[in-house]
């Protein structure tokens, strides 16, 4: 999760096309805008809709899509270069 000037690691749970529960990230208030790094160049904007302890409920700005293998991902990937 990228929020402000910091990058924080967490575990994504309950991933769906429209949002996720992220565990292990604290001190991000509800209604905050964040960037969720799904790995392999997949970044997506999200809004925190629920923040409780070290758990965040987030809603993605653009829904994720099925990549054809049953895995959800972003429509575009960002190059490492």
C-alpha positions as CSV (number, residue, x, y, z in Angstrom):
1,X,0.0,0.0,0.0
2,X,1.3,3.4,-0.9
3,X,-0.1,6.3,1.2
4,X,1.5,9.7,1.2
5,X,5.3,9.3,1.1
6,X,5.3,5.8,2.5
7,X,5.1,2.2,1.2
8,X,3.6,-0.3,3.7
9,X,3.4,-4.0,3.3
10,X,0.2,-5.9,4.1
11,X,-1.6,-9.1,3.2
12,X,-4.5,-8.8,0.8
13,X,-7.5,-10.9,1.9
14,X,-11.0,-11.2,0.4
15,X,-9.9,-9.9,-3.0
16,X,-12.8,-9.1,-5.4
17,X,-13.2,-7.1,-8.6
18,X,-14.3,-4.0,-6.7
19,X,-12.2,-4.1,-3.5
20,X,-10.3,-6.0,-0.8
21,X,-9.6,-6.4,2.9
22,X,-5.9,-5.6,3.6
23,X,-4.5,-6.9,6.8
24,X,-1.4,-5.6,8.6
25,X,-1.5,-1.9,7.7
26,X,-2.3,0.7,10.3
27,X,-2.7,4.5,10.7
28,X,-4.5,5.1,7.5
29,X,-7.9,6.7,8.2
30,X,-11.1,5.9,6.3
31,X,-11.8,8.0,3.2
32,X,-8.0,8.2,2.4
33,X,-6.9,7.7,-1.1
34,X,-4.2,5.0,-1.5
35,X,-2.4,3.0,-4.2
36,X,-2.5,-0.7,-3.9
37,X,0.5,-2.6,-5.4
38,X,-0.7,-6.0,-6.5
39,X,2.8,-7.0,-7.7
40,X,4.2,-7.5,-11.2
41,X,3.6,-3.9,-12.1
42,X,0.0,-3.9,-11.2
43,X,-0.9,-0.7,-9.4
44,X,-4.5,0.5,-8.7
45,X,-6.0,3.5,-6.9
46,X,-8.4,2.7,-4.0
47,X,-10.3,4.5,-1.3
48,X,-10.3,3.3,2.3
49,X,-13.9,2.7,3.2
50,X,-13.2,1.0,6.5
51,X,-10.2,1.2,8.9
52,X,-10.2,-0.9,12.0
53,X,-6.9,-1.6,13.9
54,X,-4.5,-3.1,11.3
55,X,-7.3,-3.9,8.8
56,X,-8.4,-1.8,5.9
57,X,-11.4,-2.3,3.7
58,X,-10.7,-0.7,0.3
59,X,-12.8,0.0,-2.8
60,X,-10.8,0.1,-6.1
61,X,-11.2,3.1,-8.4
62,X,-11.4,0.9,-11.4
63,X,-12.6,-2.7,-11.1
64,X,-10.1,-5.6,-11.5
65,X,-10.5,-8.1,-14.4
66,X,-10.0,-11.8,-14.7
67,X,-6.8,-12.5,-16.5
68,X,-8.1,-15.7,-18.1
69,X,-6.5,-18.0,-15.5
70,X,-9.0,-17.2,-12.7
71,X,-6.7,-14.6,-11.2
72,X,-7.8,-10.9,-10.8
73,X,-5.5,-8.1,-12.0
74,X,-5.4,-4.6,-13.3
75,X,-6.2,-3.8,-17.0
76,X,-2.7,-2.4,-17.5
77,X,0.7,-3.0,-16.0
78,X,3.4,-0.5,-15.2
79,X,6.8,-1.2,-16.7
80,X,9.7,-1.5,-14.2
81,X,11.7,0.6,-16.6
